[in-house]
């Protein structure tokens, strides 16, 4: 059961603690954080799931009721809960945290949930199976490596959509990761694997969780935010 008494400071502390772990210990942290995750990210005005799902929906062609969706790094199931409101019905979720998958299972929206630590283990998805492959928030330094985007593309059907949402972290590793990611996305386009549908950028992706309480108090609301991007691609038919 989530703690309804959690505060913004609690949420910031959780995010900051998470960044200090290596991959194995981070998974254990997410297991313990799972029940409070949605509460905490909501306290920090985390808009990534809404931005990604809305942008996908605006560009999706086909029947949502029949579409098969692969929700990668699905966490607590937030993305599926938003997509089902738009008519999507068929979900497979993948996450590296057993605790998060237990929360996702409580939504009763997924036909299958699979445990895999991306970058260390292959994406457990059949090639060319999904009408939509979506990953929200997990692509970043120390989390899911850039190389996984090729696996996302592989899982999509020819003509299927791949939706990628990520935060614009204000750090040297974050900037380097963005360069590497966008280089890979461009290379995949040049190789004919997919074509870009659109790019949505925002200055209000989420509040910066690394700010200290004293620093937060000294800033205007707009200055607390991190930027973010949603990339949408369509897999080539040939």
N, C-alpha and C positions, 0 to 999 in steps of 0.2 A: 504494500500500500504506500502510495507516495505521501510525502510530508507536506501538507497544505500550509504549514507555517514557515516554509523556506523563504528566504529573502534574496534580494539581488546580490548582496554580499556573499551569501552562501553559493549562489550560482557562479559568481566570479571565482570564488575559491576552488570550486570543483573543476572549472575549466583550467585554471592555472595549475592545479595539482596534476591533471591529466597530461599536460605537456612535458612533465618531468620524467615520465616513464618511457622505458623501451617498449617495443611492440608487445612482448609477452605480458609484461606487467600492466600495460595499458589495457589489454583485453580484460584482465582481472579487474581493473578499475571500472571499466564499462559494465562488467557483470554486476558490480556493487552499486553502480550509479543508475542502472536501468530504470528503477522504479521512480526516481526523481528527475530523470533526464528531461522529459517534456516540460515539467514544471520549471526547471532551471532555464532551459533555452527560451521558454516563453517570457520569463522574467527579463531576459536580455534581448527581447524584441527580435528573436530569430525568425526571419521571413523567408529563408531559403526554400522550404517546402512549398509555400504559396507561390513564390516567384516561378519556380520550376514547373509546377503543375499548371499554373495559369498560362505560361508561355507554350508549353506542350499542347494544351487544350486549344489554344488559339490557332495552332498550326496543324493539328492532327486531322488527317483525312481517313475516313473509314468508320466502321461501327465500333464505338467504345465497348458495347455489350459483348462483342465477339473477340475483341483484341486480347492477346496474351501479353502480360506485362511482367518483366523481370525487374524487380526492385532491389538494386544492388546497394549494399551497406544500408539495409532497410531499417536498422535500429528498432525503435518501438512500434513501427508501422504507421507513422504519421503520414507519409506520402500516400500510402494505400487508402487511408481514411479520407484524404482529400480527393483522390481520384475516383473513389466509389461514388462520391457525390455528383460526379460528372458522367456517371454511367458505366465506368469500367468495372469489370466483375471478376476477371481472371488474373490472379497474382501469384507469382513465385518470389519469395524473399531470400536474400543471402546476406549474412552478416558474420563477422568474426567473433561476436560476443554471444555466448549462450544465454546470458541474462537478458540481453536485448531481444533475442529471438523468442524468449518466453513471454516478453511483453507483447511482441508482435502477434504471437499465437492467440493472445487474449482478445485480439480484434476479431477473430474468426473470419478474416477476409482472405487469408492465403490458402491456396490449395496445397502448397508445399513450402517448407522453410528449411534452408540448408546452411550448415555451419562451415565457414571457410574464411581463413585469414588471407585476404587478397594480397598478391605480391609474393607471398610465401607459398600459398597453395593455388592451384589453378581455379578459375571461376567455374563452379559446378553447374554448368548450363550447356545444353545441347546446342550445337552450331545451327544457326539459321532457324531458330524456333520462335522468336518473340517479335511481336508487332511493335512493342515499345521496350526499350532498355533505359532505365533511369537511375542515376546515381546522384545523390544530393549531399553535399557537405563533406564527403570523405576524401576527395582528392586534394592532398596537401602534403607538405614535407613531414616525414615521420609517420604518415598514415598510409594511404593507398598510393603506390608509385605510378608514375606516368605510363609505364608499360601496360597497365591494365586496360587502358582505353582500347587497345586492339582486341582484347578479349570481349569488351562490351560490344564492339562492332561485329565480332564473330557470332555473338549470340543473337543478334538481330536478324530477322528475315530480310531477304532482298526487298527493298522498298520500305523497310521498317525504320523507326525513329530511334535515335540515341540522344538522350537529354542529359546534360552534364551541368551541375550547379556547383560552384565553388566560391569560397571567400577570398577576397584580396588581402591576404595577411600583410601587415606592414613590418616586414623583416627581410633581411638579406636572403635567408633560405626560401621565404615565401615568394620573393621576386624572382629568384632563380628557378623555382618550381614552375611559376607561371610561364616563364620563357621556354622552359623545356616542354611543358604541356602544349603550348600554342605551336611550337615547332613540330611536335608530333602530330597534332591535329592537321596542320597544313601538309605535312608529309603524307599522311593518309589520304588527304584529298588529292594530292598530286599522283598518288599511286592508283587512284580510281576506286578506292574502297567505299567512299561516301562523298556526299556533297553537302555543303552548309545550307541549312534552312534559315538560320538567323542567329543573332547574338543579342541578348538583353543584358544591359548593364544597369546597376543601381548604386547609389551612394548610401543606401540604407539597407544593407544586407543583414546586419545584426549589430548590437552594441559591442564595442571592443571589450572582451572579457579580461584583458590583461591590465586594464586601468585599475589603479588603487582606489579605494573608497574616497580618499581625500582628493585625488585627481578628478574623479567623477563629479564631485561637488563643485569643482572650479570650472567645469566646462558647460557650455550650452548643450542642449539636447542633441543638436545636429552634429556637434563635434565629437560625440561619443561613438559614432557609427563607423563601421568598416564597410568598404565597398564590396561588391561581388558581381559575378557574371553567370549567366545561363547560356550555354552553348547548345544548339540543336542541329543535329545532322540527320540526313536520310541515307541509309545504306544503298549502295548502287545495286541495280537489278542484275547487271551482268558481272 
